[in-house]
Amino acid sequence: MPTDVKALLFDVFGTVVDWRTSLIDNFTKWGNAKGIDGDWIGLVDAWRGAYMPSMDEVRKHPDRGFVILDDLQRKSVEPLAARLGITGLTSADFDYLTRGWHSLEPWPDSVSGLTRLKTNFIISPLSNGNVALLTNMAKHAGLPWDLVLSAEVFKHYKPDPETYLGAAKILGLRPEQVMLVAAHNNDLAAARAVGLKTAFVPRPTEYGPLQNRDFGPEGEWDFVVKDLNDLADKLGC
């Protein structure tokens, strides 16, 4: 067991919160109330599919400056809705859909596990979500972060090394004193490559029937756990 770890950083979308079920439920209820019969499942899945490509565009054009996730998501949603035949939405409606990412529900073990881990470690998100999004999500879901770290703080999206190393630096810690907890093997691999410790927590229903990866560990991670309470058990919290 790594004994010098002082801080735990968490991937958020998929690892701590169930973005897919949360958004589908939210948009379905909202659409029913407005009398809009949209393909909300299709929209949510397509929107998540646009997530990485939109961040790649930011990487390709550093001269344009860093663009936060809220703005990327807002830009993506209108053409996706049009492609799926969801019509009649106003600009305010698209703003509402984008804000849906601020009020995602936690997995059943997330709040209790984080609360336990917080007793012995600094805990923070390290997410591609922007600070306002993550702060609002924490308020909504009851996530007991000590602080909120985001790609926005470092002007780099994961898996850029500047994000992981920047988080360690801002905490005044060496990389090996920081552990990334994530449900995504590629995230963990990028963190390990720059010296962070790693913990894999499986979320095999994150993508619903579209899940095609991250069913289990694909690297020699420091911990492989069932959920966040299991991680708390293993870390003596």
C-alpha positions in Angstrom: 0.0 0.0 0.0 1.4 3.5 -0.9 2.0 5.0 2.6 2.9 8.5 1.5 -0.3 9.5 -0.3 -1.8 12.7 1.1 -4.4 13.6 -1.5 -7.0 11.7 -3.6 -8.1 13.2 -6.9 -11.2 11.9 -8.6 -12.3 11.7 -12.1 -16.0 12.8 -11.9 -18.1 12.0 -15.0 -18.7 8.3 -14.7 -16.5 7.7 -11.7 -18.3 9.7 -9.1 -21.6 10.6 -10.8 -23.9 8.7 -13.1 -24.1 11.2 -15.9 -26.1 9.1 -18.4 -29.0 8.1 -16.2 -29.1 11.5 -14.6 -29.3 13.4 -17.9 -31.8 11.0 -19.6 -34.1 11.2 -16.6 -33.8 15.0 -16.3 -34.4 15.6 -20.0 -37.3 13.1 -20.3 -39.2 14.8 -17.4 -38.4 18.3 -18.8 -39.5 17.3 -22.3 -42.7 15.8 -21.1 -43.5 18.9 -19.1 -42.9 21.1 -22.2 -44.7 18.7 -24.6 -41.5 17.9 -26.5 -41.1 14.3 -27.6 -37.4 14.1 -28.2 -35.0 11.2 -28.5 -33.3 12.1 -25.2 -31.4 8.9 -25.0 -29.9 9.5 -28.4 -29.1 13.0 -27.5 -27.3 12.2 -24.3 -25.3 9.4 -25.9 -24.4 11.5 -28.9 -23.5 14.4 -26.7 -21.1 12.3 -24.7 -19.6 11.1 -27.9 -18.8 14.7 -28.9 -17.0 15.2 -25.5 -13.5 14.1 -26.4 -13.5 15.5 -30.0 -14.6 18.9 -28.7 -11.6 19.0 -26.2 -9.3 17.8 -29.0 -10.2 20.9 -30.9 -9.1 23.0 -28.0 -5.8 21.2 -28.0 -5.3 21.7 -31.7 -5.8 25.4 -31.5 -4.0 26.7 -28.4 -3.8 30.1 -30.1 -7.5 30.5 -29.7 -7.2 30.1 -25.9 -8.7 27.6 -23.5 -12.5 27.0 -23.8 -14.3 25.7 -20.7 -16.4 22.5 -21.0 -19.7 24.4 -20.5 -19.0 26.4 -23.7 -17.9 23.3 -25.6 -21.1 21.4 -24.5 -23.3 24.3 -25.4 -21.8 24.5 -28.9 -22.2 20.8 -29.4 -25.8 20.3 -28.4 -27.7 22.3 -31.1 -26.4 20.4 -34.1 -26.8 17.1 -32.3 -30.4 17.9 -31.5 -31.0 18.9 -35.1 -29.5 15.7 -36.4 -31.9 13.7 -34.1 -34.9 15.7 -35.2 -35.4 17.4 -31.9 -37.0 20.7 -33.0 -38.7 23.7 -31.5 -36.1 24.4 -28.8 -35.1 28.0 -28.0 -31.7 29.3 -27.0 -32.9 29.2 -23.4 -33.9 25.6 -23.8 -30.4 24.7 -25.0 -29.0 26.6 -22.1 -31.1 24.5 -19.8 -29.9 21.2 -21.4 -26.3 22.4 -21.0 -26.9 23.2 -17.3 -28.1 19.6 -16.9 -24.5 18.6 -16.5 -24.3 20.7 -13.3 -26.9 18.5 -11.5 -25.9 14.9 -12.0 -26.7 12.3 -9.4 -23.9 10.4 -7.6 -23.5 6.7 -7.7 -24.9 5.1 -4.5 -21.5 4.7 -2.9 -20.0 8.0 -3.8 -21.1 10.3 -1.0 -20.5 7.8 1.8 -17.2 6.7 0.3 -15.9 10.3 -0.2 -17.0 11.2 3.3 -15.0 8.4 4.8 -11.9 9.1 2.6 -12.0 12.8 3.5 -11.2 11.8 7.2 -7.7 10.8 6.2 -7.0 12.5 2.9 -7.4 15.7 1.0 -10.1 15.0 -1.6 -10.8 16.9 -4.8 -12.2 16.3 -8.2 -9.7 16.5 -11.1 -12.2 16.7 -13.9 -12.5 18.2 -17.4 -15.6 19.9 -16.1 -15.2 23.6 -15.4 -15.1 25.0 -11.8 -18.7 26.3 -11.8 -20.0 23.1 -13.1 -18.2 21.0 -10.5 -19.1 23.3 -7.7 -22.8 23.3 -8.6 -22.7 19.5 -9.0 -21.1 19.2 -5.6 -23.9 21.3 -4.0 -26.6 19.3 -5.9 -25.1 15.8 -5.1 -23.7 16.5 -1.7 -20.1 15.7 -2.7 -17.9 16.7 0.2 -14.8 18.0 -1.6 -12.1 19.9 0.2 -11.5 22.0 -2.9 -12.4 21.9 -6.6 -9.7 21.3 -9.1 -10.5 21.4 -12.8 -8.9 21.4 -16.2 -10.0 25.1 -16.2 -7.5 25.8 -13.4 -4.6 24.5 -15.5 -5.9 25.5 -19.0 -5.3 21.9 -20.1 -7.7 19.0 -20.5 -6.9 15.5 -19.3 -5.0 13.5 -20.3 -2.5 16.3 -20.8 0.3 15.9 -18.2 0.0 19.6 -17.1 -3.4 18.7 -15.5 -2.1 16.0 -13.2 1.2 17.7 -12.4 -0.6 21.0 -11.9 -2.9 19.5 -9.3 0.0 18.0 -7.3 1.8 21.4 -7.4 -1.2 23.4 -6.3 -1.6 21.0 -3.4 2.1 21.4 -2.5 2.7 17.7 -2.9 5.0 15.5 -5.0 3.3 13.5 -7.7 3.8 10.3 -5.8 1.9 11.8 -2.8 -1.2 12.1 -5.0 -3.5 9.3 -6.1 -6.0 9.5 -9.0 -9.2 7.5 -8.6 -11.0 6.8 -11.9 -13.2 4.4 -13.7 -11.2 5.0 -16.9 -8.0 3.1 -17.7 -6.7 5.8 -20.1 -7.0 8.5 -17.4 -5.1 6.3 -14.9 -2.4 5.5 -17.4 -1.8 9.2 -18.1 -1.7 9.9 -14.3 0.7 7.1 -13.7 3.0 8.2 -16.5 3.8 11.4 -14.6 4.2 9.8 -11.2 0.8 9.7 -9.6 -0.5 6.7 -7.7 -3.6 5.1 -9.2 -6.9 3.4 -8.1 -9.4 1.8 -10.5 -13.1 1.7 -9.6 -15.3 -0.1 -12.2 -18.5 1.5 -13.4 -19.6 -1.1 -15.9 -23.0 0.6 -16.5 -21.6 4.1 -17.1 -22.5 4.0 -20.8 -25.5 1.8 -20.5 -25.8 -0.7 -23.4 -23.1 1.2 -25.2 -20.4 0.4 -22.7 -17.5 -1.2 -24.6 -14.5 -0.6 -22.4 -13.4 -0.1 -18.8 -15.2 -3.2 -17.5 -12.1 -4.0 -15.5 -8.5 -2.9 -14.8 -6.2 -2.8 -17.8 -3.0 -1.8 -16.0 -1.0 -2.5 -12.9 -2.8 0.1 -10.8 -2.0 0.5 -7.1 -5.5 -0.3 -6.1 -8.4 -2.1 -7.8 -11.6 -1.7 -5.8 -15.3 -2.5 -6.0 -16.5 1.0 -5.2 -15.4 4.0 -3.1 -16.4 2.4 0.2 -14.1 -0.5 -0.7 -11.3 2.0 -1.4 -12.0 3.6 2.0 -11.8 0.1 3.6 -8.4 -0.6 1.9 -7.1 2.8 2.9 -8.1 2.4 6.6 -10.8 5.1 6.6 
